[in-house]
Amino acid sequence: IPIFLVNTNIAKTAVPVALLSEATEELAKFFVAPIVLDQLMTFGRKTAPCTYCSLHSIGAISEDQNLQYSTLLCGLLNKHLGISPLIYMNFFEMVVQNLVWDKTMFKVFIEAYHAKK
């Protein structure tokens, strides 16, 4: 399960709901993803619209995939928030043994998914 975190200095009231819905829809083509927006930041001492993002995922982080994700997500941030080029993005591979969903180790869900195949 990936998580897309967006930290930006764009006021929450100025973030259109369409950004969340479109990002969720687009990311769902790859996987199901919660999207979290936060605010208050500067980028290189600039107060222009900017963002620091991270995408955390299990088994879906690679150079080729990261290029696809960054193209998609930077495009959405530019389209909905007018942020460009002050976008910094990190990608993190999560370890399935370190994740829990509602008191259940995420590893159990992965094993059940693969057992159905």
C-alpha positions, 0 to 999 in steps of 0.5 A, a space after each residue: 500500500 503506497 502513501 503519497 505525502 505532499 507538503 506545500 506552502 499552498 493554503 489548504 483552502 486553496 487546494 482544490 478537492 479535484 487534486 485529491 480525487 484526480 491523484 487518487 484516481 491516477 495512482 489507483 491505476 498502479 495501486 491504492 493510495 492514501 494522499 496526505 496534504 500538509 502546509 507551511 514551508 519554504 524552498 531555498 528561502 523562497 516563498 513561491 508555491 513549492 512542495 516536498 513530496 514522498 511516495 512510500 510503497 511496497 515493491 513498486 519503487 524502481 528507477 523506471 516506475 519513479 520516473 512515471 510517478 514523478 511525471 504524473 504527480 508533478 503534472 498534477 501538482 502543476 495543474 492544480 496548484 501551479 507549482 513548478 519547478 519547486 517540486 522535490 520528491 522522494 521515493 521510499 521502499 517500505 518493508 512489509 514486515 514493518 507495516 500494520 493495518 488495523 492491528 494486523 501485520 500487512 505481511 498477512 494481507 500480502 500472503 493472502 493475496 498471493 495465495 489466491 493467485 
